[in-house]
Amino acid sequence: MSHASQEKDYLKDFPTPSLSKLESPLIQSEIERVTNKASGQAFIDTYTEVKAPAEDETDIKKWRESLDKASINFTVAEQRYVSLNSSYARALHPD
């Protein structure tokens, strides 16, 4: 007698999970972007390209924008480093 032909619904007594986080506009736009195979490069470029104003530039606002982008880059890189290190440590020590 084969048990493979018998089906049992192990989840029937559990409530349907709420997926409200997946309904947010940000997630929906990302799902649409991935579905359309569009590049996410424009988003990444916002944080990776930092151009210092020209040497003779005296506009404080431009300098602050450049420093803000550099600070964001540093924070993103730092978070990636921490994330990768913790993932690597968990892989080495799965306890």
N, C-alpha and C positions, 0 to 999 in steps of 0.2 A: 504494500500500500504506500503510495507516494504522498508525502506531506506538502510537496511543492504545489499541488493543485488546490490546497485549502488556503483561503485568504482570510486574514483576520485584520480588522481595522483597529490598530492599537491606539489611534488618536481620537476615536469617536467620542470618548468621554471628556475630552479636553476642550476648552473654549478656543475659538478661532483667534490666533494671535493678532494683536493690533499692529498695524504697519503704518501708523500715522507719520512717522519720521520719513518714510519713503514717499509721502505725498507732498512734501514741502516743495516750493518752487525751485529751490536750488538743486535738489535731488532730481526732480523731474527734468530740469534743463540738462543735467549731466546724463541722465538716461537717454534723452533725445540725442545729445551730442554723440554718445557712444553708439547708439542705434544707427545714426547717420554716418558713422565712421569719420566724424570730424575730428580735427586735431585739437588738443588742449594746449597747444603751444602758446597761444596768445595769453592765456592765463599765467603760464609759467614765465613768459617774457616780462611780465609786469614786475616780477620779483627778482629776475636775474640780471637784467640790463641796468647798470648804473653808470651814468655819464656825469662826470664832474662838469660844472659850468666852466666856461672859458676862463683862462687865468685873469683876464682883465674884467671879468664879470663882477659887478658890485651889487647885483640884486640879491638881497638876503633870502627872499622867498625861494629862488632857484637853488641856492645852496642848501637851504633847509630841506627841500624836496629831495635833493640828491642824498643828503645824510639820512633822511627817513627811509629811502629805498635801501640804502646800504645797511641800515639797522634791521630792516625787515629781512634782507638776505641773510644777515648774520643769525638772526633768530630762527629762521627756517632751517638753515644749515645745522645749527646747534640742536634743534629738535630732531632732525633726521639722524644726526649722530647718536643722540641718546636713544632714539627708537631702534636704530640698527644694532647698537651695543646691547640693548636689553633683549632684542630678538635673538641675537647671537648667543648671549649668556643663557637664555632659556633653552636654546637648541643644544647647548653643551651640557646643561644641568637641568633636565626635565623634571626633577623632583617636585 
